Amino acid sequence: MYMPVAAGMNSNAVAGDCRPQAIERLRALAPQGFAVYQAVKDKKFFLGWISCSEAQLGLPTAVHESAHYIAAETDAFPLTDGRRLKRPHEVSAFYAPSVIAAKFKPSDFVTTYLRPGSASSASDFLYLLDELNAYTHDLATAVSLSRARGSAEQGDQVDHRDGLAALMAFVAMYIERAEQSEPATWGGLREPPVARTVSELWGRAEQVMASSCGIPDFGTEDKSLIRQFCQPRPLAALQKIIGRAPVCPTACLKSAPVAALDGKPLVDMTPTGSLRRQ
Protein backbone atom coordinates (compact mmCIF):
# COMPACT_ATOMS: atom_id res chain seq x y z
CA MET A 1 0.00 0.00 0.00
CA TYR A 2 1.34 3.49 -0.86
CA MET A 3 2.26 5.44 2.26
CA PRO A 4 1.73 9.19 1.97
CA VAL A 5 5.01 11.05 1.86
CA ALA A 6 3.91 13.43 4.58
CA ALA A 7 3.95 10.60 7.10
CA GLY A 8 7.72 10.52 6.99
CA MET A 9 8.46 14.26 6.65
CA ASN A 10 8.74 17.26 8.88
CA SER A 11 5.49 19.23 8.72
CA ASN A 12 7.58 22.42 8.77
CA ALA A 13 9.40 21.54 5.55
CA VAL A 14 10.40 24.67 3.72
CA ALA A 15 8.84 25.73 0.47
CA GLY A 16 10.56 24.18 -2.48
CA ASP A 17 11.41 20.98 -0.62
CA CYS A 18 12.20 18.41 -3.31
CA ARG A 19 11.45 15.37 -1.15
CA PRO A 20 7.77 14.89 -2.08
CA GLN A 21 8.75 15.16 -5.75
CA ALA A 22 11.59 12.70 -5.17
CA ILE A 23 9.39 10.07 -3.56
CA GLU A 24 6.77 10.44 -6.27
CA ARG A 25 9.48 10.06 -8.89
CA LEU A 26 10.70 6.92 -7.15
CA ARG A 27 7.17 5.51 -6.99
CA ALA A 28 6.50 6.18 -10.66
CA LEU A 29 9.86 5.24 -12.18
CA ALA A 30 11.61 2.80 -9.83
CA PRO A 31 9.07 0.50 -8.11
CA GLN A 32 11.84 -1.66 -6.65
CA GLY A 33 13.36 1.37 -4.93
CA PHE A 34 9.95 2.63 -3.83
CA ALA A 35 9.30 -0.75 -2.19
CA VAL A 36 12.38 -0.13 -0.02
CA TYR A 37 10.98 3.28 0.96
CA GLN A 38 7.70 1.65 1.89
CA ALA A 39 9.42 -1.08 3.90
CA VAL A 40 11.75 1.08 5.96
CA LYS A 41 10.10 1.97 9.26
CA ASP A 42 11.92 5.25 9.80
CA LYS A 43 10.89 7.39 6.84
CA LYS A 44 12.99 10.30 8.10
CA PHE A 45 16.05 8.08 7.74
CA PHE A 46 15.26 7.52 4.05
CA LEU A 47 14.40 11.15 3.41
CA GLY A 48 17.61 12.31 5.06
CA TRP A 49 19.63 10.89 2.15
CA ILE A 50 17.74 12.84 -0.50
CA SER A 51 19.79 15.63 -2.10
CA CYS A 52 17.98 18.30 -4.07
CA SER A 53 21.21 19.30 -5.81
CA GLU A 54 21.64 15.94 -7.56
CA ALA A 55 19.99 15.02 -10.85
CA GLN A 56 18.72 11.77 -9.35
CA LEU A 57 17.98 13.52 -6.04
CA GLY A 58 20.15 11.09 -4.09
CA LEU A 59 17.50 8.39 -4.47
CA PRO A 60 19.90 5.51 -5.28
CA THR A 61 21.85 6.33 -2.11
CA ALA A 62 18.66 6.57 -0.03
CA VAL A 63 17.58 3.15 -1.30
CA HIS A 64 21.07 1.72 -0.67
CA GLU A 65 21.23 2.96 2.92
CA SER A 66 17.67 1.92 3.67
CA ALA A 67 18.36 -1.60 2.39
CA HIS A 68 21.07 -1.76 5.07
CA TYR A 69 18.64 -0.38 7.63
CA ILE A 70 16.04 -3.02 6.82
CA ALA A 71 18.64 -5.80 6.95
CA ALA A 72 19.75 -4.70 10.42
CA GLU A 73 16.18 -4.32 11.69
CA THR A 74 14.84 -7.60 10.34
CA ASP A 75 18.01 -9.71 10.27
CA ALA A 76 17.23 -10.44 6.63
CA PHE A 77 18.44 -9.08 3.29
CA PRO A 78 15.63 -7.24 1.44
CA LEU A 79 15.74 -8.47 -2.15
CA THR A 80 14.91 -6.50 -5.28
CA ASP A 81 11.75 -8.55 -5.81
CA GLY A 82 10.39 -7.60 -2.39
CA ARG A 83 11.22 -10.88 -0.65
CA ARG A 84 13.58 -11.12 2.31
CA LEU A 85 16.43 -13.56 2.71
CA LYS A 86 17.50 -14.57 6.20
CA ARG A 87 21.06 -13.52 6.96
CA PRO A 88 23.40 -16.52 7.41
CA HIS A 89 25.30 -15.61 10.56
CA GLU A 90 27.50 -18.66 10.27
CA VAL A 91 29.52 -16.83 7.62
CA SER A 92 30.83 -14.46 10.31
CA ALA A 93 33.20 -17.27 11.28
CA PHE A 94 34.78 -17.31 7.81
CA TYR A 95 38.18 -15.78 7.11
CA ALA A 96 38.36 -11.96 7.12
CA PRO A 97 37.72 -10.26 3.76
CA SER A 98 40.59 -7.86 4.50
CA VAL A 99 42.91 -10.68 3.42
CA ILE A 100 41.99 -10.09 -0.24
CA ALA A 101 42.62 -6.33 -0.20
CA ALA A 102 46.05 -6.85 -1.74
CA LYS A 103 44.42 -8.39 -4.84
CA PHE A 104 43.08 -4.95 -5.82
CA LYS A 105 44.71 -1.70 -6.80
CA PRO A 106 44.21 1.05 -4.19
CA SER A 107 40.81 2.76 -4.35
CA ASP A 108 38.16 4.26 -2.10
CA PHE A 109 36.19 1.01 -2.39
CA VAL A 110 39.12 -1.07 -1.15
CA THR A 111 39.84 1.38 1.67
CA THR A 112 36.22 1.54 2.79
CA TYR A 113 35.17 -2.09 2.52
CA LEU A 114 38.36 -4.17 2.81
CA ARG A 115 40.80 -2.18 4.93
CA PRO A 116 40.35 -2.55 8.71
CA GLY A 117 38.93 0.46 10.50
CA SER A 118 36.17 1.68 8.17
CA ALA A 119 33.53 -1.02 7.82
CA SER A 120 32.73 -4.39 9.35
CA SER A 121 32.86 -5.86 5.85
CA ALA A 122 36.66 -5.92 6.28
CA SER A 123 36.40 -8.46 9.07
CA ASP A 124 33.05 -10.16 8.48
CA PHE A 125 31.86 -11.74 5.22
CA LEU A 126 28.23 -11.24 6.30
CA TYR A 127 28.64 -7.50 5.83
CA LEU A 128 30.37 -7.92 2.49
CA LEU A 129 27.20 -9.72 1.36
CA ASP A 130 25.16 -6.89 2.90
CA GLU A 131 27.05 -4.37 0.78
CA LEU A 132 26.61 -6.52 -2.33
CA ASN A 133 22.84 -6.46 -1.77
CA ALA A 134 22.75 -2.72 -1.02
CA TYR A 135 24.71 -1.86 -4.16
CA THR A 136 22.38 -4.10 -6.17
CA HIS A 137 19.45 -1.97 -4.97
CA ASP A 138 21.48 1.19 -5.56
CA LEU A 139 22.28 0.41 -9.20
CA ALA A 140 18.79 -0.96 -9.92
CA THR A 141 17.28 2.34 -8.79
CA ALA A 142 19.82 4.39 -10.77
CA VAL A 143 19.12 2.34 -13.91
CA SER A 144 15.36 2.85 -13.63
CA LEU A 145 15.67 6.59 -13.06
CA SER A 146 18.22 7.06 -15.83
CA ARG A 147 16.19 5.17 -18.40
CA ALA A 148 13.17 7.25 -17.58
CA ARG A 149 15.15 10.44 -18.23
CA GLY A 150 16.47 9.08 -21.50
CA SER A 151 19.90 10.65 -21.11
CA ALA A 152 22.25 11.81 -18.38
CA GLU A 153 21.55 15.25 -17.00
CA GLN A 154 24.16 17.85 -16.20
CA GLY A 155 25.53 17.27 -12.72
CA ASP A 156 24.50 13.62 -12.60
CA GLN A 157 26.91 11.07 -11.17
CA VAL A 158 28.84 8.93 -13.62
CA ASP A 159 29.86 6.26 -11.14
CA HIS A 160 26.64 4.39 -10.46
CA ARG A 161 28.00 1.09 -11.84
CA ASP A 162 31.25 1.25 -9.88
CA GLY A 163 29.88 0.22 -6.49
CA LEU A 164 28.22 -2.98 -7.63
CA ALA A 165 31.21 -3.84 -9.83
CA ALA A 166 33.47 -3.45 -6.80
CA LEU A 167 31.36 -5.62 -4.52
CA MET A 168 30.95 -8.31 -7.16
CA ALA A 169 34.73 -8.33 -7.58
CA PHE A 170 35.29 -8.51 -3.82
CA VAL A 171 32.87 -11.42 -3.38
CA ALA A 172 34.24 -13.32 -6.38
CA MET A 173 37.86 -12.92 -5.32
CA TYR A 174 36.94 -13.84 -1.74
CA ILE A 175 35.42 -17.09 -2.95
CA GLU A 176 38.39 -17.82 -5.20
CA ARG A 177 40.76 -17.37 -2.24
CA ALA A 178 38.57 -19.63 -0.10
CA GLU A 179 38.82 -22.44 -2.65
CA GLN A 180 42.58 -22.01 -2.98
CA SER A 181 43.74 -21.67 0.60
CA GLU A 182 40.92 -21.37 3.17
CA PRO A 183 39.47 -24.88 3.56
CA ALA A 184 37.22 -24.08 6.54
CA THR A 185 35.61 -21.15 4.71
CA TRP A 186 35.38 -23.13 1.48
CA GLY A 187 33.53 -25.90 3.27
CA GLY A 188 31.22 -23.36 4.89
CA LEU A 189 30.48 -21.67 1.58
CA ARG A 190 29.37 -24.99 0.12
CA GLU A 191 26.88 -25.68 2.91
CA PRO A 192 23.40 -25.46 1.31
CA PRO A 193 22.00 -22.51 3.33
CA VAL A 194 25.07 -20.37 2.66
CA ALA A 195 25.39 -21.44 -0.97
CA ARG A 196 21.72 -20.57 -1.56
CA THR A 197 22.21 -17.12 -0.04
CA VAL A 198 25.29 -16.39 -2.14
CA SER A 199 23.54 -17.72 -5.24
CA GLU A 200 20.48 -15.52 -4.67
CA LEU A 201 22.46 -12.35 -4.01
CA TRP A 202 24.93 -12.97 -6.84
CA GLY A 203 22.17 -13.76 -9.33
CA ARG A 204 20.35 -10.51 -8.58
CA ALA A 205 23.58 -8.55 -8.81
CA GLU A 206 24.27 -10.17 -12.21
CA GLN A 207 20.85 -9.20 -13.52
CA VAL A 208 21.07 -5.59 -12.37
CA MET A 209 24.62 -5.20 -13.66
CA ALA A 210 23.59 -6.55 -17.07
CA SER A 211 20.62 -4.18 -17.17
CA SER A 212 22.96 -1.22 -16.76
CA CYS A 213 25.32 -2.08 -19.59
CA GLY A 214 23.43 -0.17 -22.27
CA ILE A 215 23.63 3.11 -20.35
CA PRO A 216 26.67 5.21 -21.29
CA ASP A 217 28.60 7.35 -18.81
CA PHE A 218 27.64 5.15 -15.90
CA GLY A 219 30.99 4.13 -14.46
CA THR A 220 34.60 5.17 -14.00
CA GLU A 221 36.20 2.13 -12.34
CA ASP A 222 33.67 -0.48 -13.39
CA LYS A 223 35.52 -1.99 -16.34
CA SER A 224 38.70 -2.93 -14.49
CA LEU A 225 36.66 -4.46 -11.66
CA ILE A 226 34.44 -6.41 -14.05
CA ARG A 227 37.48 -7.75 -15.87
CA GLN A 228 38.89 -8.87 -12.54
CA PHE A 229 35.90 -10.93 -11.47
CA CYS A 230 35.41 -12.27 -15.00
CA GLN A 231 38.75 -14.07 -14.91
CA PRO A 232 38.48 -17.87 -15.26
CA ARG A 233 39.49 -18.79 -11.71
CA PRO A 234 37.01 -16.57 -9.81
CA LEU A 235 34.22 -17.63 -12.17
CA ALA A 236 35.11 -21.31 -11.75
CA ALA A 237 35.08 -21.01 -7.95
CA LEU A 238 31.76 -19.13 -8.05
CA GLN A 239 30.24 -21.81 -10.25
CA LYS A 240 30.89 -24.42 -7.57
CA ILE A 241 28.96 -22.32 -5.05
CA ILE A 242 26.02 -21.07 -7.11
CA GLY A 243 25.58 -24.27 -9.12
CA ARG A 244 25.72 -22.70 -12.59
CA ALA A 245 28.13 -20.79 -14.77
CA PRO A 246 28.27 -17.13 -13.68
CA VAL A 247 27.48 -14.59 -16.38
CA CYS A 248 30.19 -12.05 -17.18
CA PRO A 249 28.60 -8.67 -18.11
CA THR A 250 30.73 -8.27 -21.23
CA ALA A 251 28.40 -5.63 -22.68
CA CYS A 252 29.47 -3.28 -19.88
CA LEU A 253 33.03 -3.43 -21.21
CA LYS A 254 32.11 -1.96 -24.59
CA SER A 255 31.13 1.59 -23.76
CA ALA A 256 33.68 4.40 -23.76
CA PRO A 257 35.21 5.40 -20.39
CA VAL A 258 34.12 8.64 -18.74
CA ALA A 259 35.84 11.11 -16.45
CA ALA A 260 35.05 10.97 -12.75
CA LEU A 261 33.39 14.01 -11.24
CA ASP A 262 35.77 16.12 -9.18
CA GLY A 263 34.95 16.20 -5.49
CA LYS A 264 32.38 13.40 -5.67
CA PRO A 265 33.09 10.46 -3.34
CA LEU A 266 32.83 7.16 -5.18
CA VAL A 267 31.72 5.20 -2.15
CA ASP A 268 29.32 5.49 0.72
CA MET A 269 31.52 7.07 3.39
CA THR A 270 29.10 6.13 6.19
CA PRO A 271 28.41 2.49 5.32
CA THR A 272 25.41 1.54 7.42
CA GLY A 273 25.89 -2.04 6.26
CA SER A 274 28.72 -2.11 8.76
CA LEU A 275 26.38 -1.67 11.70
CA ARG A 276 25.64 -4.83 13.61
CA ARG A 277 22.07 -5.63 14.58
CA GLN A 278 21.23 -4.26 18.01
Buried (B, 14 or more C-beta within 10 A) or exposed (E): EEBEBEEBBEEEBEEEBBBBBBBEBBBEBBEBBBBBBBBBEEBEBBBBBBBEEBBBBBBBBBBBBBBBBBBBBBEBBBBBEEEBBEBBEEBBEBBBBBBBBEBBEEBBBBBBBBEEEBBBBBBBBBBBBBBBBBBBBBBBBBBBBBBEEEEBEEEBBBBBBBBBBBBBBBBBBBBBBBBEEBEEBBEBBBEEEBBBBBBBBBBBBBBBBBBBBEBBBBBBBBBBBBBBBBBEEBBBBBEEBBEEEBBBBEEBBEBEEBEBBEEEEBBBEEBBBBBEEE
